[in-house]
Amino acid sequence: MASTTNVTKFIITGLFQDAQVQRACFVLFLPVYLATLAGNGLIVLTVSVSDSLRSPMYFFLGYLSLVEICYSSTVVPKFIMDLLIKMKTISFKGCLTQIFFFHLFGVTEILLLVVMAYDRYVAICRPLHYMTIMSHQLCHMLVAGCWTGGFLHSLIQMLVTIPLPFCGPNVIDHYFCDLQPLFKLACTDTYVEGVTVLANSGLISVLSLTILLCSYIIILVSLRNHSAEGRRKALSTCASHITVVVLFFGPAIFLYMRPSSTFTGDKLVAVFYTVITPMLNPIIYTLRNEEVKIAMRKLWRKKNSGME
């Protein structure tokens, strides 16, 4: 189908219409985004320079924090700036670009969470062979596979979306560009495209969630044979990962596993996983991980001693 797009830009309705509420949101969300950059950036830096954080678990944690920065930055900076603007617009190409990178980093993060679950499975269930199985080569291949999976997912989304004709109206009822709000503006029936996108996203989500659940069921069963101290340490590490998984998959399942709507509540849920969750992840991992906290303190002392 040849595209007959006449629309060159879209108007974004935003999160709220009241100007005072928008200014209050700006004051709230700007520090949250800066904290996201600082927290995740600190983890990336700490993992990169600390000799004590050379295990595969921290290798994947560093990449997860990097993806969190990228994922949040595809939506949040423009969203924050738009809170101070009455007429919120985005170009057609800009909208497609935002959708591509949002799905790229989102699926890359999902796959990284699966890889981290596999890492914990090997560490707990096969501890004597852990370093042999989780070699540097395999770790790099797994991370490359996550990026490749995210890219292929986004490519499919774009191949479905780009041919669609858009001839007006051009008002997206959301605070950023996403596929379902965009499909509602197409000048054609998008049932097939919607099913294709849902199947593409749903397959990845369902398979990833199934693998995650199965891996942690196996881990919990195997912990019965560990000592009390071993169980405590393993559960502490796994609890952080499980918390991040719940925070990421919970809102996504709420929004995408049911008919789409335009309720403000849906937008608030989207705010949670695009703005709040990326900030919470570094807090979750550092508060429950003594090794990361020790490495950060060493990095801080080294920085201060270098400034004297």
C-alpha positions in Angstrom: 0.0 0.0 0.0 1.5 3.3 -1.1 1.6 6.0 1.6 -0.5 9.1 0.9 0.7 11.0 4.0 -0.2 14.7 4.1 0.6 15.2 7.7 4.0 16.7 8.4 3.6 17.1 12.2 1.4 15.9 15.1 -0.1 17.8 18.0 0.4 16.0 21.3 -2.4 16.5 23.9 0.0 15.9 26.8 -0.6 14.5 30.3 -2.9 17.2 31.7 -4.5 20.3 30.2 -4.4 22.6 33.2 -1.3 25.0 32.9 -0.7 25.1 36.7 -0.8 21.3 36.9 1.7 21.1 34.0 4.1 23.5 35.8 3.8 21.4 38.9 4.6 18.3 36.9 7.7 20.0 35.5 9.0 20.8 39.0 8.4 17.2 39.9 9.6 15.3 36.9 12.7 17.3 36.0 14.6 16.2 39.3 13.3 12.7 38.7 14.9 12.6 35.2 18.1 14.2 36.5 18.2 11.5 39.3 17.7 8.8 36.6 20.7 10.1 34.7 22.9 10.5 37.8 21.9 7.2 39.4 22.2 5.0 36.3 25.3 6.9 35.2 26.9 6.3 38.5 26.3 2.6 38.2 27.7 2.5 34.7 30.8 4.4 35.9 31.3 2.3 39.0 31.0 -1.0 37.1 33.4 0.2 34.5 36.2 1.3 36.8 35.9 -1.0 39.9 38.0 -4.1 39.9 35.7 -5.6 42.5 32.7 -5.6 40.1 34.1 -7.8 37.3 31.6 -10.6 37.6 29.0 -11.2 34.8 26.2 -10.0 37.1 27.7 -6.5 37.3 28.6 -6.6 33.6 24.9 -7.0 32.8 23.9 -4.5 35.5 26.1 -1.9 33.9 24.4 -2.4 30.5 21.0 -2.4 32.1 21.7 1.0 33.6 23.0 2.2 30.2 19.8 1.0 28.5 17.7 2.7 31.2 19.4 6.1 30.4 18.7 5.6 26.7 15.1 4.3 27.2 14.1 7.2 29.5 15.8 9.8 27.2 13.7 8.9 24.2 10.6 10.2 25.8 11.2 12.2 29.0 13.3 15.2 27.9 10.6 16.3 25.3 7.8 15.4 27.7 9.4 17.7 30.4 9.9 20.6 27.9 6.4 20.2 26.6 5.0 20.8 30.1 6.1 24.4 29.7 4.6 24.8 26.2 1.0 25.4 25.3 1.1 23.9 21.8 2.9 20.6 21.9 4.0 19.3 18.5 6.3 16.7 17.0 7.3 16.2 13.3 6.1 13.1 11.5 9.7 11.9 11.2 10.4 12.8 14.8 7.4 10.7 15.9 8.5 7.7 14.0 12.1 8.1 15.4 10.7 8.3 18.9 8.7 5.1 18.4 11.6 3.3 16.9 14.1 4.0 19.8 11.4 3.6 22.5 10.7 0.1 21.4 14.4 -0.6 20.7 15.5 0.2 24.2 12.3 -1.2 25.8 12.8 -4.7 24.2 16.6 -4.6 24.8 15.8 -4.0 28.5 13.4 -6.9 28.6 15.9 -9.2 27.0 18.6 -8.0 29.4 16.4 -8.9 32.4 16.0 -12.4 30.9 19.8 -12.7 30.5 20.3 -11.5 34.1 17.8 -14.2 35.3 19.9 -16.8 33.4 23.0 -15.5 35.0 21.4 -15.9 38.5 20.3 -19.4 37.6 23.8 -20.5 36.6 25.3 -18.8 39.7 22.9 -20.5 42.1 22.2 -23.8 40.5 25.7 -24.5 39.0 28.1 -22.5 41.2 31.2 -24.6 40.5 30.9 -24.1 36.8 29.7 -20.5 36.9 32.8 -18.7 35.6 33.3 -21.4 32.9 29.8 -21.1 31.6 29.5 -17.3 31.9 32.7 -16.6 30.1 33.5 -13.1 28.8 32.8 -14.2 25.3 29.3 -15.5 26.2 28.5 -12.4 28.2 29.3 -10.2 25.2 27.4 -12.4 22.9 24.3 -12.3 25.2 24.4 -8.5 25.3 24.8 -8.3 21.5 21.9 -10.6 21.2 19.8 -8.3 23.4 20.6 -5.3 21.2 19.9 -7.3 18.1 16.6 -8.5 19.4 15.6 -5.0 20.3 16.6 -3.7 16.8 14.7 -6.4 14.9 11.6 -5.8 17.1 11.7 -2.1 16.3 12.4 -2.7 12.6 9.2 -4.8 12.4 7.2 -2.1 14.1 8.5 0.4 11.6 7.9 -1.8 8.6 4.3 -2.0 9.7 3.8 1.7 10.5 5.7 3.6 7.8 3.4 2.6 4.9 0.3 3.8 6.7 -1.4 6.9 5.2 -2.0 9.9 7.5 -4.2 12.7 6.1 -5.7 14.2 9.3 -6.7 14.7 12.0 -3.2 15.0 13.5 -3.8 15.1 17.3 -2.2 12.3 19.3 -4.0 11.7 22.6 -0.9 10.9 24.6 2.2 12.7 25.9 4.6 10.9 23.5 4.3 9.0 20.2 3.3 5.4 20.6 1.9 2.9 18.1 -1.7 2.5 19.2 -2.5 6.3 19.5 -0.8 6.8 16.1 -2.8 4.0 14.4 -6.0 5.7 15.4 -5.0 8.6 13.2 -4.4 6.6 10.0 -6.7 7.1 7.1 -7.3 3.4 6.7 -8.3 0.3 8.6 -5.4 -0.7 10.8 -6.8 -4.0 12.2 -4.1 -6.1 10.5 -1.3 -3.7 11.5 -2.6 -3.6 15.1 -2.7 -7.4 15.3 0.8 -7.6 13.8 2.2 -5.1 16.3 0.4 -6.9 19.2 1.8 -10.3 18.1 5.3 -8.9 17.8 5.2 -7.2 21.2 3.1 -9.9 22.9 5.4 -12.8 21.7 8.5 -11.2 23.2 6.7 -10.2 26.4 5.0 -13.6 27.0 8.1 -15.6 26.2 10.4 -13.4 28.3 8.0 -13.4 31.3 7.6 -17.2 31.0 11.4 -17.7 31.0 11.8 -15.3 34.0 9.1 -17.1 36.0 10.5 -20.6 35.2 14.0 -19.5 36.0 13.1 -18.2 39.4 10.9 -21.2 40.2 13.9 -23.4 39.5 16.1 -21.1 41.6 13.7 -21.1 44.6 13.5 -24.9 44.5 17.2 -25.4 44.3 17.8 -23.0 47.3 16.3 -25.7 49.6 19.7 -27.5 49.4 21.7 -24.4 50.3 22.8 -23.2 53.8 20.8 -20.5 55.6 23.5 -17.9 54.8 23.6 -19.1 51.1 19.9 -18.8 50.8 19.9 -15.3 52.4 22.6 -14.0 50.0 21.0 -15.6 46.9 17.5 -14.3 47.8 18.9 -10.8 48.5 20.4 -10.7 45.0 17.4 -12.2 43.3 14.9 -10.0 45.2 16.4 -6.9 43.5 16.1 -8.4 40.1 12.5 -9.7 40.7 11.5 -6.2 42.0 12.8 -4.6 38.8 11.0 -7.2 36.6 7.7 -6.5 38.5 8.1 -2.7 38.1 8.8 -3.1 34.4 6.3 -5.8 33.4 3.4 -4.8 35.7 2.5 -1.4 34.0 3.3 -2.8 30.6 0.8 -5.7 31.1 -1.8 -3.3 32.4 -1.6 -1.1 29.3 -0.9 -3.5 26.5 -2.8 -6.7 27.5 -6.2 -5.1 27.3 -8.1 -2.8 24.9 -6.5 0.6 24.6 -8.2 3.7 26.0 -7.5 7.4 26.4 -8.1 7.6 30.2 -5.7 9.9 32.1 -5.1 6.9 34.3 -3.5 5.0 31.4 -1.2 8.0 30.8 -0.2 8.0 34.5 0.7 4.4 34.3 2.8 5.1 31.2 4.5 7.9 33.2 5.4 5.3 35.9 7.3 3.0 33.5 8.9 5.8 31.4 9.8 8.3 34.1 9.7 6.7 37.6 10.9 3.1 37.0 14.2 4.1 35.4 15.0 6.2 38.4 14.1 3.4 40.9 16.2 0.7 39.3 19.6 2.0 40.5 18.2 2.6 44.0 16.9 -1.0 44.1 20.2 -2.5 43.1 22.5 -0.3 45.2 20.4 -0.4 48.4 20.3 -4.2 48.4 23.9 -4.8 47.2 26.7 -4.3 49.6 29.4 -4.8 46.9 28.1 -2.0 44.8 27.8 0.4 47.8 31.4 -0.4 48.8 32.7 0.1 45.2 30.8 3.5 45.1 32.4 4.6 48.4 35.8 3.7 47.1 35.2 5.6 43.9 34.0 8.6 45.9 37.1 8.5 48.2 39.4 8.2 45.2 37.7 11.2 43.5 38.1 13.3 46.7 41.7 12.3 47.2 42.5 13.2 43.6 41.0 16.7 44.1 43.1 17.5 47.2 
